[in-house]
Amino acid sequence: MSPWLIYAGACLLAWLLYVLAGAEFQRGLWQLWEAVYQATLSLWPPMVLGAAIYPWVRELQRRDPRHGSELALHALAALAFGLAWLGCEYGTAGFLYGADHAAAMLRQTALWREIWGVVVYAAIATGFSAMLQGRRARAAALAAAQAESALARAELAAISGKLDPHFLFNTLNSLIALTRKDPPAAESALLRFSHMLRYVLDSKRSVSGRVALGEEIEFVRDYLALESLRLGPRLQIDWQLDPQTLQDLIPPLTLQPLVENCVVHGVAPRSQGGNIRIRAARDADRGLALSVADDGPGCDASRLDHAPKGTGVGLAALKRRFALDYDGRARLQVQTAPGAGFRVDLWIPQ
């Protein structure tokens, strides 16, 4: 709300209270008009002068003086406010009743008017200071939220904008070998590879958008098919997909980095390979429940937040991404222990 609307409302409230305090309704309408007159005559100077306090307080906050000098400046401004109030009353009385009456009023009210000027200045300056500080706090909170959003989107772009270099190198080597042994299979693999690149580029252009779960699943299938060229039967996939969930919307490249973690850490290092289970279902809250799990060696869950860079997808970045995209309603939970595999559960509202 505009500070001027708040100030006008406060002035109107003060004027009405002054009228009610001075009116004697049982003595007729004349007393009401007398109270209106007295309230207007007494309050117009501080109301008009008070409007000048707002730019003064704003300028002080902009310069951000030291605490002692700020108090001194406010003290001088309060004295000047009281003197200006006296000057306005003297001019009004002189205009309405003559110079002699104005001089007599000035002698009678000078001290109290100066005291009231300091009190009223302090009240108005405090109110304007609180409004300006509230605005600054809201602006700072908004800037912080925008910075956090930009950071999360930059992290998302980093995740979305590239494929693991080792994956690319291994895939190209597998394709080269496949062209010599089975050209039709190599052509099929190249098509899968091109589909993956197209999906990554599309996701990079719209990292804050949504894709159907079915599209993400097809991308993951292409990725796993290419990894199978290298890992062969060591890579086992268990799909548990509810067909009704395939049209649900999720952020792009939500599943693939998690599946890649399973391949890199849960399957590839083991001579016997391993199994990856990918599940999608609707829960009782009509949200999309996703999980990606492997039966690999797992790890100590308490060390995930301190894992060195390059050891896997940034789970903290995914958490911030969900928090920004879904106002904190989406959830990401990791279940792992040494020798117990690695599992990530996601819940995304629909």
C-alpha positions as CSV (number, residue, x, y, z in Angstrom):
1,M,0.0,0.0,0.0
2,S,1.2,3.5,-0.7
3,P,2.7,5.4,2.3
4,W,0.7,8.4,1.3
5,L,-2.6,6.5,1.6
6,I,-1.5,5.2,5.0
7,Y,-0.6,8.7,6.1
8,A,-3.8,10.2,4.8
9,G,-5.8,7.5,6.7
10,A,-3.8,8.2,9.9
11,C,-4.5,12.0,9.6
12,L,-8.2,11.4,9.0
13,L,-8.4,9.1,12.0
14,A,-6.6,11.7,14.2
15,W,-9.0,14.4,12.9
16,L,-12.1,12.3,13.7
17,L,-10.9,11.5,17.2
18,Y,-10.3,15.2,17.8
19,V,-13.8,16.0,16.6
20,L,-15.3,13.4,18.8
21,A,-13.4,14.5,21.8
22,G,-14.5,18.1,21.4
23,A,-18.1,17.6,20.3
24,E,-21.0,17.7,22.8
25,F,-23.8,16.1,20.7
26,Q,-26.4,16.7,23.4
27,R,-25.9,20.5,23.0
28,G,-26.9,20.5,19.4
29,L,-25.5,20.7,15.9
30,W,-23.7,23.9,16.5
31,Q,-21.3,22.3,19.0
32,L,-20.5,19.6,16.4
33,W,-19.6,22.3,13.8
34,E,-17.5,24.1,16.5
35,A,-15.6,20.8,17.1
36,V,-15.0,20.4,13.4
37,Y,-13.7,23.9,13.1
38,Q,-11.4,23.6,16.1
39,A,-10.0,20.2,14.9
40,T,-9.3,21.6,11.4
41,L,-7.7,24.8,12.8
42,S,-5.5,22.8,15.2
43,L,-4.5,19.9,13.1
44,W,-3.9,21.2,9.6
45,P,-0.4,22.5,10.3
46,P,1.1,19.2,11.6
47,M,-0.8,17.3,8.9
48,V,0.6,19.4,6.1
49,L,4.1,19.7,7.6
50,G,4.1,16.0,8.4
51,A,4.1,15.2,4.6
52,A,7.5,16.7,4.4
53,I,8.9,14.2,6.9
54,Y,8.6,11.3,4.5
55,P,11.2,12.5,1.9
56,W,13.4,13.6,4.8
57,V,13.4,10.2,6.5
58,R,13.9,8.5,3.1
59,E,16.9,10.6,2.4
60,L,18.4,9.9,5.9
61,Q,17.9,6.1,5.3
62,R,19.5,6.4,1.9
63,R,22.6,8.2,3.3
64,D,22.6,5.8,6.3
65,P,24.4,8.1,8.7
66,R,25.9,7.0,12.0
67,H,23.5,6.4,14.8
68,G,24.6,9.4,16.8
69,S,24.5,11.8,13.9
70,E,21.1,10.4,12.8
71,L,19.6,11.2,16.3
72,A,21.1,14.7,16.2
73,L,19.6,15.3,12.7
74,H,16.2,14.1,13.9
75,A,16.4,16.3,17.0
76,L,17.1,19.4,14.9
77,A,14.3,18.4,12.5
78,A,11.8,18.0,15.4
79,L,12.7,21.5,16.7
80,A,12.3,22.9,13.2
81,F,8.9,21.1,12.9
82,G,7.7,22.6,16.1
83,L,8.8,26.1,15.0
84,A,7.1,25.6,11.6
85,W,3.9,24.6,13.4
86,L,4.1,27.7,15.5
87,G,4.6,29.8,12.3
88,C,1.6,28.2,10.6
89,E,-0.6,28.9,13.7
90,Y,0.6,32.5,14.0
91,G,-0.1,33.1,10.3
92,T,-3.6,31.6,10.5
93,A,-4.5,33.5,13.7
94,G,-3.2,36.7,12.2
95,F,-5.3,36.2,9.0
96,L,-8.5,35.3,10.9
97,Y,-8.3,37.5,14.0
98,G,-5.5,40.1,13.6
99,A,-1.9,40.5,14.6
100,D,-2.6,41.3,18.2
101,H,-4.6,38.1,18.8
102,A,-1.9,36.1,17.0
103,A,0.9,37.5,19.1
104,A,-1.1,36.8,22.3
105,M,-1.7,33.2,21.2
106,L,2.0,32.8,20.4
107,R,3.1,33.9,23.8
108,Q,0.6,31.5,25.5
109,T,1.2,28.4,23.4
110,A,4.8,28.6,22.2
111,L,6.4,26.2,24.7
112,W,3.7,23.6,24.6
113,R,3.4,23.8,20.8
114,E,7.2,23.2,20.5
115,I,6.9,20.2,22.9
116,W,3.9,18.8,20.9
117,G,5.9,19.5,17.7
118,V,8.7,17.2,18.9
119,V,6.2,14.5,20.0
120,V,4.2,14.6,16.7
121,Y,7.4,14.7,14.7
122,A,8.7,11.6,16.5
123,A,5.5,9.7,15.9
124,I,5.3,10.6,12.2
125,A,9.0,9.9,11.6
126,T,8.8,6.6,13.4
127,G,5.8,5.6,11.3
128,F,7.5,6.6,8.0
129,S,10.8,4.9,9.1
130,A,8.9,1.6,9.8
131,M,7.2,1.7,6.4
132,L,10.5,2.4,4.6
133,Q,12.3,-0.3,6.5
134,G,9.5,-2.7,5.8
135,R,9.8,-1.9,2.1
136,R,13.5,-2.4,2.2
137,A,13.1,-5.7,4.0
138,R,10.6,-6.9,1.4
139,A,12.8,-5.8,-1.4
140,A,15.8,-7.6,0.2
141,A,13.8,-10.8,0.6
142,L,12.6,-10.6,-3.0
143,A,16.1,-10.0,-4.2
144,A,17.3,-13.0,-2.1
145,A,14.6,-15.2,-3.5
146,Q,15.4,-14.1,-7.1
147,A,19.0,-14.8,-6.5
148,E,18.2,-18.2,-5.1
149,S,16.0,-18.9,-8.0
150,A,18.7,-17.8,-10.5
151,L,21.2,-20.1,-8.7
152,A,18.9,-23.0,-8.8
153,R,18.1,-22.4,-12.4
154,A,21.8,-22.1,-13.2
155,E,22.4,-25.4,-11.5
156,L,19.5,-27.0,-13.4
157,A,20.9,-25.6,-16.6
158,A,24.2,-27.2,-15.7
159,I,22.5,-30.5,-15.1
160,S,20.3,-30.2,-18.2
161,G,22.9,-28.8,-20.6
162,K,25.3,-31.7,-20.7
163,L,25.6,-35.4,-20.7
164,D,28.3,-37.1,-18.8
165,P,31.5,-36.9,-20.9
166,H,32.4,-40.5,-20.0
167,F,29.0,-41.6,-21.2
168,L,29.6,-39.8,-24.5
169,F,33.1,-41.2,-24.9
170,N,32.0,-44.8,-24.1
171,T,28.9,-44.5,-26.4
172,L,30.9,-43.3,-29.4
173,N,33.4,-46.1,-28.9
174,S,30.6,-48.6,-28.7
175,L,29.1,-47.2,-31.9
176,I,32.4,-47.4,-33.7
177,A,32.8,-51.0,-32.8
178,L,29.1,-51.8,-33.6
179,T,29.4,-50.3,-37.1
180,R,31.9,-53.0,-37.9
181,K,30.0,-55.9,-36.5
182,D,26.3,-55.0,-36.9
183,P,25.6,-51.9,-39.1
184,P,21.8,-52.1,-38.6
185,A,22.2,-52.1,-34.8
186,A,24.6,-49.2,-35.1
187,E,22.1,-47.2,-37.1
188,S,19.4,-47.9,-34.5
189,A,21.8,-46.8,-31.7
190,L,22.7,-43.6,-33.6
191,L,19.0,-42.8,-33.8
192,R,18.6,-43.3,-30.1
193,F,21.7,-41.1,-29.5
194,S,20.2,-38.3,-31.7
195,H,16.9,-38.5,-29.9
196,M,18.8,-38.0,-26.6
197,L,20.7,-35.0,-27.9
198,R,17.4,-33.4,-29.2
199,Y,15.7,-34.0,-25.8
200,V,18.7,-32.4,-23.9
201,L,18.7,-29.4,-26.2
202,D,15.0,-28.9,-25.9
203,S,15.2,-29.2,-22.1
204,K,18.1,-26.7,-21.9
205,R,15.9,-24.2,-23.7
206,S,13.1,-24.6,-21.2
207,V,14.7,-25.7,-17.9
208,S,11.8,-24.1,-16.0
209,G,9.2,-25.8,-18.0
210,R,7.5,-29.2,-17.7
211,V,7.5,-32.4,-19.8
212,A,5.3,-35.4,-19.8
213,L,6.7,-38.3,-17.8
214,G,6.3,-40.5,-20.9
215,E,8.9,-38.2,-22.7
216,E,11.3,-38.4,-19.8
217,I,10.9,-42.2,-19.7
218,E,11.6,-42.5,-23.5
219,F,14.8,-40.4,-22.9
220,V,15.8,-42.7,-20.1
221,R,15.1,-45.8,-22.2
222,D,17.4,-44.4,-25.0
223,Y,20.1,-43.7,-22.4
224,L,19.9,-47.2,-20.9
225,A,19.9,-48.8,-24.3
226,L,23.1,-47.1,-25.2
227,E,24.7,-48.0,-21.9
228,S,23.7,-51.6,-22.6
229,L,26.0,-51.6,-25.6
230,R,28.9,-51.3,-23.1
231,L,27.5,-53.2,-20.1
232,G,25.5,-55.9,-21.9
233,P,23.6,-58.3,-19.6
234,R,25.3,-56.8,-16.5
235,L,22.7,-54.0,-16.7
236,Q,19.2,-55.2,-15.7
237,I,16.2,-52.9,-15.7
238,D,13.0,-53.4,-13.8
239,W,10.3,-51.1,-15.0
240,Q,7.2,-50.6,-12.8
241,L,5.2,-47.9,-14.6
242,D,1.6,-47.1,-14.1
243,P,0.3,-46.2,-17.6
244,Q,-2.0,-43.5,-16.0
245,T,1.1,-41.5,-14.9
246,L,2.7,-41.2,-18.3
247,Q,0.9,-37.9,-19.0
248,D,1.8,-36.4,-15.7
249,L,4.1,-33.4,-15.9
250,I,7.5,-33.2,-14.3
251,P,10.6,-30.9,-14.7
252,P,12.8,-32.0,-17.6
253,L,15.7,-34.3,-16.8
254,T,14.4,-35.3,-13.4
255,L,14.9,-39.1,-13.7
256,Q,17.9,-39.4,-16.1
257,P,20.5,-38.0,-13.7
258,L,19.3,-40.3,-10.9
259,V,19.4,-43.3,-13.3
260,E,22.9,-42.3,-14.4
261,N,24.0,-42.3,-10.8
262,C,22.7,-45.8,-10.5
263,V,24.6,-46.9,-13.6
264,V,27.8,-45.2,-12.7
265,H,28.0,-46.1,-9.0
266,G,25.7,-49.1,-8.6
267,V,26.2,-51.2,-11.7
268,A,29.3,-50.4,-13.8
269,P,31.9,-50.9,-11.1
270,R,30.7,-54.4,-10.2
271,S,31.8,-57.4,-12.3
272,Q,28.4,-59.1,-11.8
273,G,26.5,-55.9,-12.7
274,G,23.3,-54.9,-11.0
275,N,19.6,-54.2,-11.2
276,I,18.0,-50.8,-11.5
277,R,14.3,-50.4,-10.6
278,I,12.3,-47.4,-12.0
279,R,8.9,-47.0,-10.6
280,A,6.1,-44.5,-11.3
281,A,2.7,-44.5,-9.6
282,R,-0.1,-42.3,-8.2
283,D,-0.5,-42.1,-4.5
284,A,-3.5,-41.4,-2.3
285,D,-2.9,-37.6,-2.5
286,R,-3.1,-37.8,-6.3
287,G,0.6,-36.9,-6.5
288,L,3.2,-38.6,-8.8
289,A,5.4,-40.9,-6.8
290,L,8.6,-41.8,-8.6
291,S,11.5,-43.9,-7.4
292,V,14.9,-44.9,-8.8
293,A,16.8,-47.6,-7.0
294,D,19.8,-49.9,-7.5
295,D,21.1,-52.9,-5.6
296,G,24.6,-51.7,-5.6
297,P,27.0,-51.1,-2.7
298,G,25.2,-48.0,-1.4
299,C,26.9,-45.5,0.9
300,D,26.7,-43.7,4.2
301,A,23.7,-41.4,3.9
302,S,25.2,-38.9,6.4
303,R,28.0,-38.2,4.0
304,L,25.9,-37.3,1.0
305,D,25.9,-33.6,1.7
306,H,29.7,-33.6,1.9
307,A,30.3,-35.8,-1.2
308,P,33.0,-34.4,-3.5
309,K,31.9,-32.8,-6.7
310,G,31.7,-35.1,-9.7
311,T,30.6,-38.1,-7.7
312,G,27.0,-37.9,-8.8
313,V,24.1,-35.6,-9.5
314,G,23.6,-32.8,-7.0
315,L,20.7,-34.0,-4.9
316,A,20.7,-30.6,-3.0
317,A,20.3,-28.8,-6.3
318,L,17.3,-31.1,-7.1
319,K,15.8,-30.3,-3.7
320,R,16.1,-26.6,-4.3
321,R,14.7,-27.0,-7.8
322,F,11.6,-28.7,-6.4
323,A,11.3,-26.2,-3.7
324,L,11.3,-23.3,-6.2
325,D,9.1,-25.0,-8.8
326,Y,6.5,-26.3,-6.4
327,D,6.6,-23.9,-3.4
328,G,8.1,-26.6,-1.2
329,R,5.4,-29.1,-1.9
330,A,7.5,-31.6,-3.9
331,R,9.7,-34.0,-1.9
332,L,12.9,-35.8,-2.5
333,Q,14.1,-38.5,-0.1
334,V,17.2,-40.7,-0.2
335,Q,17.4,-44.1,1.3
336,T,20.8,-45.8,1.4
337,A,23.3,-47.6,3.6
338,P,26.6,-49.5,3.0
339,G,25.7,-52.7,1.3
340,A,22.0,-51.8,1.0
341,G,21.8,-50.1,-2.4
342,F,20.8,-46.6,-3.2
343,R,17.2,-45.3,-3.7
344,V,15.8,-41.9,-4.4
345,D,12.1,-41.3,-3.9
346,L,10.4,-38.3,-5.5
347,W,6.9,-37.0,-4.9
348,I,5.6,-34.3,-7.4
349,P,2.2,-32.7,-7.0
350,Q,-0.1,-32.9,-10.0
